[in-house]
Amino acid sequence: MMEKLKWFSYFLLLAAGHGLILIAVLNKMPNKNKPANTYLSVLIGLVITALVGRLAFDPSLFGLFPHLVIVADIIIFMFGPIFYFYIRSILGLPPIALRRQLLHFIPAMVHLVTMIPQIIIDQDTYIQMMMVDKTPWLYAVWFSCEGLALAINFGYLYFSYQLFKKQPVAPLLLQLYRPYIKNLLLLMTICLVGWLQGYVLHFFGLYTTWSFIGSNIAWIIPSAITYYLGYLMAVKPSLFQEPVLPKAKYQNSSLGDSEVEQTKARLEAFMIAQQPYLQSDLTLGALAKMLDLKPASLSRVINECYNKNFFDFTNTYRLQYFIEMVRLDEYRHKTLLGIALEAGFNSKSTFNRAFKKEYDMPPTAYFKQANLTID
């Protein structure tokens, strides 16, 4: 049977290598969804670790590194929790406290302790126990732990499904991830069902074609998931980046979609002609009143047309005014802070923060780059 699986080893090896590339891409991509990508990277790492353990059954490796088969077993209790945390993360649910997260890995830690006797056995003895003597306690540990791991992983799959179906989540966020999560849940279900089938048939000593197929489905599906994720990263990278959701309608806004551009033009003309931004205490409500608009309507125009909040919007005009004033000879005797306060900023820290946010550099560096001397 092992000789027939040799081609399979190459498939698993390629999947493991592909998984390493995915981890690197996930953590280097721009605007990445850091919490979700961290869980996904760990999940892919677990798959790679399991594949390495499965590769140890290849005849060319088993005789040299028999203890590698333990690697796949060590992490079988970790898939469920990490998968569950990943689904929570992409649904935008609040993270579970670290201390509570660690409680989910108690079975994995207990399992690791039970594996220590196998780890410390010398190589030749371990091969003898596995392949010749079929030592009862060794197989009892394997079957007991594997059965418990199956039950726990099915449990986490169920909890993940319940999150997906019933947890109150922002509809736009759920719409963005719905097909992706459904596919992940389906693939995980097929993987666990195949694993369960192989486990039951092996438990009763029924080494049939079906047990062979079931056992290997449990390895093919995780491998396939790495290729599936690679495909998604190429065609839909937004699944692995911070979600950019369509803007919701402003319920209290009296503006229709066709009126937004008209109001934008009126707003810009008013900002230039009347310079309300020079008032350091200017608020959204006050500016809306000057324009005879509802605050929600003005907020909608600023958000949708400029992709900024009210304070960033007004600070943009203040910064433009500030730069124009600095260039004038009559302002050369004033300090930068003095001009900034005149432009509508109410403190040095607010001014510096707004300037750096807008121009990616402090004021002194900006004017030095522009070859403009300042006092």
C-alpha positions as CSV (number, residue, x, y, z in Angstrom):
1,M,0.0,0.0,0.0
2,M,2.8,2.5,0.9
3,E,4.5,2.0,-2.5
4,K,1.2,2.9,-4.2
5,L,1.1,6.1,-2.2
6,K,4.5,7.4,-3.3
7,W,2.9,9.7,-5.9
8,F,0.7,11.0,-3.2
9,S,3.8,12.1,-1.2
10,Y,4.8,14.4,-4.0
11,F,1.3,16.0,-4.0
12,L,1.5,16.5,-0.2
13,L,5.0,17.9,-0.5
14,L,3.9,20.5,-3.1
15,A,0.9,21.4,-0.9
16,A,3.2,22.0,2.0
17,G,5.5,24.2,0.0
18,H,2.6,26.1,-1.4
19,G,1.4,26.6,2.2
20,L,4.6,28.3,3.1
21,I,4.3,30.7,0.2
22,L,0.7,31.5,1.3
23,I,1.8,32.3,4.8
24,A,4.4,34.8,3.5
25,V,1.9,36.4,1.1
26,L,-0.7,36.7,3.8
27,N,1.6,38.6,6.1
28,K,3.1,40.9,3.4
29,M,0.0,41.9,1.5
30,P,-1.0,45.6,1.8
31,N,-3.9,46.6,4.0
32,K,-4.0,43.1,5.4
33,N,-6.6,41.9,7.9
34,K,-4.0,41.3,10.6
35,P,-6.1,39.4,13.2
36,A,-7.8,37.1,10.6
37,N,-4.6,36.6,8.6
38,T,-2.8,35.6,11.8
39,Y,-5.3,32.9,12.6
40,L,-5.3,31.7,8.9
41,S,-1.4,31.6,8.9
42,V,-1.5,29.4,12.0
43,L,-4.1,27.2,10.4
44,I,-2.0,26.8,7.3
45,G,1.0,26.2,9.5
46,L,-0.9,23.3,11.2
47,V,-1.8,21.9,7.8
48,I,1.9,22.0,6.7
49,T,2.9,20.3,10.0
50,A,0.3,17.6,9.5
51,L,1.4,17.0,5.9
52,V,5.0,16.6,7.0
53,G,3.8,14.0,9.4
54,R,1.9,12.2,6.7
55,L,4.9,12.3,4.4
56,A,6.8,10.3,7.0
57,F,4.8,7.2,5.9
58,D,6.5,7.3,2.6
59,P,8.8,4.2,2.4
60,S,11.8,6.4,1.5
61,L,11.4,8.4,4.7
62,F,9.8,6.1,7.2
63,G,12.9,4.1,7.8
64,L,15.0,7.2,8.3
65,F,12.6,9.3,10.4
66,P,9.9,7.1,11.9
67,H,9.2,9.6,14.7
68,L,8.0,12.1,12.1
69,V,4.7,10.3,12.0
70,I,4.1,11.7,15.5
71,V,4.1,15.2,14.1
72,A,0.8,14.8,12.4
73,D,-0.8,13.5,15.6
74,I,0.5,16.2,17.9
75,I,-1.5,19.0,16.4
76,I,-4.9,17.2,15.7
77,F,-6.5,18.9,18.7
78,M,-5.5,22.4,17.4
79,F,-7.4,22.6,14.1
80,G,-10.8,23.1,15.6
81,P,-10.0,26.0,17.9
82,I,-7.9,27.9,15.3
83,F,-10.6,27.4,12.6
84,Y,-13.3,28.7,15.0
85,F,-11.2,31.7,16.0
86,Y,-10.6,32.4,12.3
87,I,-14.3,32.3,11.4
88,R,-15.0,34.7,14.4
89,S,-12.3,37.1,13.1
90,I,-13.5,37.4,9.5
91,L,-17.1,37.9,10.8
92,G,-15.8,40.9,12.7
93,L,-16.7,39.6,16.1
94,P,-14.7,40.8,19.1
95,P,-11.6,38.7,19.9
96,I,-11.7,36.3,22.8
97,A,-9.3,37.3,25.7
98,L,-6.0,35.5,25.4
99,R,-6.5,33.7,28.7
100,R,-9.8,32.3,27.5
101,Q,-8.3,31.3,24.2
102,L,-5.7,29.2,25.9
103,L,-8.4,27.2,27.6
104,H,-9.4,25.9,24.2
105,F,-6.0,24.3,23.9
106,I,-6.0,22.3,27.1
107,P,-6.8,19.1,25.2
108,A,-3.9,19.7,22.8
109,M,-1.5,20.2,25.8
110,V,-2.8,17.0,27.5
111,H,-2.4,15.2,24.3
112,L,1.2,16.4,23.9
113,V,1.9,14.9,27.4
114,T,0.5,11.5,26.3
115,M,2.9,11.6,23.3
116,I,6.1,12.0,25.3
117,P,6.6,8.2,25.8
118,Q,6.5,7.8,22.0
119,I,8.9,10.7,21.4
120,I,11.6,9.4,23.7
121,I,11.6,5.8,22.4
122,D,14.6,5.1,20.2
123,Q,14.1,4.8,16.5
124,D,14.6,1.1,16.0
125,T,12.3,0.2,19.0
126,Y,9.7,2.6,17.7
127,I,9.6,0.9,14.3
128,Q,9.5,-2.5,15.9
129,M,6.5,-1.4,18.1
130,M,4.6,0.1,15.2
131,M,5.2,-2.2,12.3
132,V,6.1,-5.6,13.8
133,D,4.7,-6.0,17.4
134,K,1.8,-3.6,16.9
135,T,2.1,-2.8,20.6
136,P,-1.4,-2.7,22.1
137,W,-0.9,0.4,24.4
138,L,0.6,2.3,21.5
139,Y,-2.4,1.7,19.3
140,A,-4.8,2.3,22.2
141,V,-3.3,5.7,22.7
142,W,-3.6,6.5,19.0
143,F,-7.2,5.4,18.6
144,S,-8.3,7.0,21.9
145,C,-6.7,10.4,21.1
146,E,-7.8,10.3,17.4
147,G,-11.4,9.6,18.4
148,L,-11.5,12.4,21.0
149,A,-9.9,14.8,18.5
150,L,-12.5,13.9,15.9
151,A,-15.3,14.7,18.4
152,I,-13.7,18.0,19.4
153,N,-13.1,19.1,15.8
154,F,-16.7,18.3,14.8
155,G,-17.7,20.3,17.8
156,Y,-15.8,23.4,16.7
157,L,-17.1,22.9,13.2
158,Y,-20.6,23.0,14.6
159,F,-19.9,26.1,16.6
160,S,-18.4,27.8,13.6
161,Y,-21.5,27.0,11.6
162,Q,-23.7,28.4,14.3
163,L,-21.7,31.6,14.3
164,F,-22.1,31.9,10.5
165,K,-25.9,31.2,10.7
166,K,-27.1,32.9,13.9
167,Q,-24.5,35.4,15.2
168,P,-25.7,39.0,14.7
169,V,-23.1,40.3,12.2
170,A,-23.1,43.4,10.0
171,P,-25.1,42.4,7.0
172,L,-22.7,44.0,4.6
173,L,-19.8,42.1,6.2
174,L,-21.6,38.8,6.1
175,Q,-22.5,39.4,2.4
176,L,-18.8,40.0,1.6
177,Y,-17.6,36.8,3.2
178,R,-20.7,34.5,2.8
179,P,-19.5,32.4,-0.2
180,Y,-16.0,32.1,1.2
181,I,-17.2,30.9,4.7
182,K,-19.7,28.5,3.1
183,N,-16.9,26.9,1.1
184,L,-14.5,26.7,4.0
185,L,-17.2,25.0,6.2
186,L,-18.0,22.6,3.3
187,L,-14.4,21.7,2.8
188,M,-13.8,21.2,6.5
189,T,-16.9,19.0,6.7
190,I,-15.8,16.8,3.9
191,C,-12.3,16.5,5.5
192,L,-13.7,15.5,8.9
193,V,-16.3,13.0,7.4
194,G,-13.5,11.4,5.4
195,W,-11.3,11.2,8.5
196,L,-14.2,9.7,10.5
197,Q,-14.9,7.1,7.9
198,G,-11.3,6.0,7.8
199,Y,-11.1,6.0,11.6
200,V,-14.2,3.8,12.0
201,L,-13.2,1.3,9.4
202,H,-9.6,1.1,10.8
203,F,-11.0,0.8,14.3
204,F,-12.9,-2.4,13.3
205,G,-10.0,-3.7,11.2
206,L,-11.8,-3.2,7.9
207,Y,-8.9,-2.3,5.7
208,T,-11.0,-1.8,2.5
209,T,-10.9,0.5,-0.5
210,W,-13.3,2.7,1.4
211,S,-11.0,3.0,4.4
212,F,-8.2,3.9,2.1
213,I,-10.3,6.5,0.4
214,G,-11.6,8.0,3.6
215,S,-8.2,8.2,5.2
216,N,-6.7,10.0,2.3
217,I,-9.6,12.4,1.8
218,A,-8.6,13.7,5.2
219,W,-5.2,14.6,3.7
220,I,-6.3,15.6,0.2
221,I,-8.8,18.2,1.4
222,P,-6.4,20.2,3.6
223,S,-3.9,20.1,0.7
224,A,-6.6,21.3,-1.6
225,I,-7.5,24.1,0.8
226,T,-4.0,25.6,0.4
227,Y,-4.5,25.7,-3.4
228,Y,-8.0,27.1,-3.0
229,L,-6.6,29.9,-0.8
230,G,-3.9,30.6,-3.3
231,Y,-6.5,30.9,-6.0
232,L,-8.6,33.3,-3.9
233,M,-5.5,35.5,-3.1
234,A,-5.0,35.9,-6.9
235,V,-8.6,36.6,-7.9
236,K,-10.1,38.1,-4.8
237,P,-7.4,39.5,-2.4
238,S,-10.0,41.7,-0.6
239,L,-11.0,38.5,1.4
240,F,-7.7,38.8,3.2
241,Q,-7.5,42.5,3.6
242,E,-9.3,44.9,5.9
243,P,-12.9,44.9,4.6
244,V,-13.9,48.0,2.8
245,L,-17.7,47.9,3.0
246,P,-20.1,50.0,0.9
247,K,-21.3,53.0,2.8
248,A,-24.6,52.6,4.4
249,K,-27.3,55.1,3.6
250,Y,-27.7,58.0,6.0
251,Q,-31.1,57.5,7.5
252,N,-31.4,61.1,8.7
253,S,-30.2,62.7,5.6
254,S,-32.7,64.6,3.5
255,L,-30.5,64.5,0.4
256,G,-31.2,62.2,-2.5
257,D,-28.3,60.7,-4.4
258,S,-28.6,63.2,-7.2
259,E,-28.4,66.1,-4.7
260,V,-25.1,65.0,-3.2
261,E,-22.9,66.4,-6.0
262,Q,-24.8,69.7,-6.0
263,T,-24.4,70.1,-2.2
264,K,-20.7,69.3,-2.6
265,A,-20.3,72.1,-5.1
266,R,-22.1,74.5,-2.7
267,L,-20.0,73.4,0.2
268,E,-16.7,74.0,-1.6
269,A,-17.8,77.4,-2.8
270,F,-18.8,78.3,0.8
271,M,-15.6,77.1,2.3
272,I,-13.5,79.2,-0.2
273,A,-15.6,82.3,0.0
274,Q,-16.5,82.4,3.7
275,Q,-13.6,80.6,5.2
276,P,-15.5,79.1,8.2
277,Y,-12.6,76.8,8.9
278,L,-10.8,79.8,10.5
279,Q,-13.0,79.4,13.5
280,S,-11.2,77.0,15.8
281,D,-14.4,76.0,17.5
282,L,-16.2,75.1,14.2
283,T,-18.4,72.1,14.5
284,L,-20.4,69.9,12.1
285,G,-23.7,71.3,13.4
286,A,-22.5,74.9,13.1
287,L,-21.3,74.5,9.5
288,A,-24.5,72.6,8.6
289,K,-26.5,75.5,10.0
290,M,-24.5,78.0,7.9
291,L,-25.4,75.9,4.8
292,D,-29.0,75.4,5.8
293,L,-28.5,71.6,5.9
294,K,-29.1,68.8,8.4
295,P,-25.9,67.7,10.1
296,A,-26.5,64.1,8.7
297,S,-26.7,65.5,5.2
298,L,-23.5,67.4,5.5
299,S,-21.8,64.4,7.1
300,R,-22.9,62.3,4.2
301,V,-21.5,64.7,1.6
302,I,-18.2,64.9,3.4
303,N,-17.9,61.2,3.9
304,E,-19.0,60.1,0.4
305,C,-17.4,62.8,-1.6
306,Y,-14.1,63.2,0.2
307,N,-13.8,59.9,2.1
308,K,-13.0,62.0,5.3
309,N,-14.6,62.8,8.5
310,F,-15.6,66.4,9.4
311,F,-12.4,67.3,11.3
312,D,-10.1,66.0,8.6
313,F,-12.1,67.8,6.0
314,T,-11.9,71.2,7.8
315,N,-8.2,70.6,8.6
316,T,-7.5,70.2,4.9
317,Y,-8.7,73.7,4.3
318,R,-6.8,75.0,7.3
319,L,-3.6,73.5,6.1
320,Q,-4.0,74.9,2.6
321,Y,-4.6,78.4,4.2
322,F,-1.6,77.9,6.5
323,I,0.8,77.0,3.6
324,E,-0.4,80.0,1.6
325,M,0.2,82.3,4.5
326,V,3.7,81.0,5.3
327,R,4.7,81.9,1.7
328,L,3.6,85.6,2.1
329,D,6.2,88.1,3.1
330,E,3.9,89.8,5.7
331,Y,3.8,86.6,7.7
332,R,7.6,86.0,7.7
333,H,7.9,87.5,11.2
334,K,5.4,85.0,12.7
335,T,6.1,81.6,14.0
336,L,4.6,78.5,12.4
337,L,2.5,77.9,15.5
338,G,1.2,81.5,15.4
339,I,0.1,81.1,11.7
340,A,-1.4,77.7,12.5
341,L,-3.5,79.2,15.3
342,E,-4.6,81.9,12.9
343,A,-5.6,79.2,10.4
344,G,-8.1,77.7,12.8
345,F,-6.0,75.1,14.7
346,N,-6.5,75.3,18.5
347,S,-3.2,73.7,19.6
348,K,0.3,72.8,18.4
349,S,-0.3,69.1,18.8
350,T,-3.5,69.2,16.7
351,F,-1.7,71.1,14.0
352,N,1.3,68.9,13.9
353,R,-0.8,65.7,13.8
354,A,-3.1,67.1,11.0
355,F,-0.1,68.2,9.0
356,K,1.7,64.9,9.2
357,K,-1.5,63.0,8.4
358,E,-2.1,65.1,5.3
359,Y,1.5,65.4,4.0
360,D,3.3,62.4,5.6
361,M,5.9,64.7,7.1
362,P,6.2,67.5,9.7
363,P,5.9,71.1,8.7
364,T,9.6,71.9,8.9
365,A,10.5,69.0,6.6
366,Y,7.8,70.0,4.1
367,F,9.1,73.6,3.8
368,K,12.7,72.5,3.6
369,Q,11.7,70.2,0.7
370,A,10.0,73.1,-0.9
371,N,13.2,75.2,-0.5
372,L,11.3,77.8,1.6
373,T,13.2,79.3,4.6
374,I,11.1,79.8,7.7
375,D,11.9,81.4,11.0
